[in-house]
């Protein structure tokens, strides 16, 4: 059975989530002005969101193991749509933050479920390719979602942009109900109680490869989001870009990510270590170029390279998680989501501290150093990131 349509709907759902989570980056000045708070305070929206998502992912994923996957994903998207609508009409910054926390509760369950679902829908040996197809939604969020949301927010107000996100989320709920096939829990999930599943999610870190991927993810993502959260002031300092110029740069960042995602998707099932090494290398060089003020052209080139490499990197990391933990995919994915959210929240917090202290220029330097450390670890981790990997038939249940 061809489940390409279902994968497309899952990609659209990823598009909605990623756009919503990162939209404060593009609308930082507008939200700050509209609610009479500082830009640093708005940046902390990413920290609080990531904190709640990180704390709730493992326990909620464990509690939801007996829920059919198609129902679980539709429910998560429904909560997403409602939270965006509440945020759009938030009268105060506190209400806006609380509405995002509602969304964050569903976030972890959604992201820990979606990669294993994509693997179940894929033909044998194509789990990585299916995951890459679904994660194209992430790239499209950066290509279209954040830039167009930023432009719409600058034109009609940030509240209108959030209303549009709520409508997209509602559309995804309907599409999931109509297109996604019934996906009952796997037999091993039904056989394990929630408490035991929670313990499994914790014990999965005893798998050296899972722990290593999660540690690498946290390291890279902390640096990335420390800098990316404050991309608007960075490119304003380096290239004088704001308004339409910032929107165009965000569009280019996402377009580069779309290309990177497509290229990686062609080889992710067979050549993990070369892909991770090249992607991290590009990230290090791009961020290093953003440390000095080199002017508009070098800044734009560096941001585009950064976007292309970083957007594609999670595809390889998520596929690696599925490959190294074939019998505990949901638990391993939940832990991976927690690691990613710790990275987002930690990065946004560190970024806020540095920006508030007047050290904006330190952000890309710190991100480059952390990525360099991660790259060195990858080169030494030949078991987790082999040069050539055979397709894992175990990723797709019979």
Phi, psi and omega in degrees: 000136181272117182253023181301321179299321178295320178295324178296318179294321176297321177297320178296324178294319175299319178306312182296314182296313183293320178300314182295320183292324186257359182301330176301335179299315181281334184250023181309308181294320183293316179294317180300315180292318183293330182249009175057048175231172181277161177296326178297322178296319179295323177301330180289349174301325178289325180293311182296320178300311182294324180298312181294317178300318180295320182287330187261345187301305185296308181296320181290323176297320178296317180294333185266006186299331183271356180274132176307139187299323181293325177288320181297316180293319179296321179295317178299318179292327178295316177298320178303310183298318180296318181296323179293324179293319177298317180298323183297330182251017181296124180281340182225164178297325180298315180295321177299314180296318180295322179295323177291329178292326175300316178296322183297329179298322180276341187301309184297318179297317180300310186285332177283343182265328194290322179292314175299325177295316177301321179295322179293329181278345186275152171295161179305134178080004182241021182300318180296318180295319178295319178298318178298321179296316179295319182287354170300333176299324176299314181294318179296330176297322179281329179286314186246313188300300183292314179297314181289325175296321176296314180297317179295320179293325177288329184275309186248355180110147183296334180294322178297320179300322180288326176298317178299319178297322177298319179294317178298318179299317178296320177298322178294323178300311180299316181296320179297319180296323184278325192254322185291127179292162178294128183233084179294160177301148177291154182306320180293332177288320179292333183280349184248130176286162185302318181297318178293323179294323177297319178294325177296321180296327178283317183291339182299339177290349174289341173290112187304320182292320178297313180299320181294314179298319179295319179294317177298318180300311179301316182299310183291317186289326176302310179296317182300309186283339172299319180275317186293325179302328182248035178298321182301306177293331179296310182285338173293321178290315189277325188231000181067025183266130172202171181062234182297325179296318178295318178300316180296321180293319177297323177297315178295321177302312180291322179297319177297322177295322178298316178295315179299318179299316180295316180296316181294321182300337181285337186232002189295332181282346188237336186225067185294313186294314177301322180295311181299318182297314180295315182298315179294322178300317178296319179299315181299312182295316182298315181292324178298325179291340180272355181289306175278163176271098186260355179104175187300308187298307179299325179296314180297315180299316181296317180295320179295316178296318178301312181297317181297319184282313185291322181296327180279337186299316180300333177299315180291318182294316179295319178296323177297319177301314179296324183286321185273350177227062187294336182262354179226050187298312182296317180296315180294321178294322178298316179294321178298318178298319177300315179299318180295319181291324174299319178297315180297309182295316179296319179295314179297323179292312179299319178300317180297319180297316182290318180295318179296334179269003178081024183245049180304320183295341180287338187300304180295329179295314179297317180297321179294318180296316180296319178294323179296318178298316179298319180297320179296322178294319179301317182297335180266355186252070186288334178288317181285321181239077180289156178295325178226133180235129176287147177303140182263104180294335183293343182291340182245108183298149178286000000 
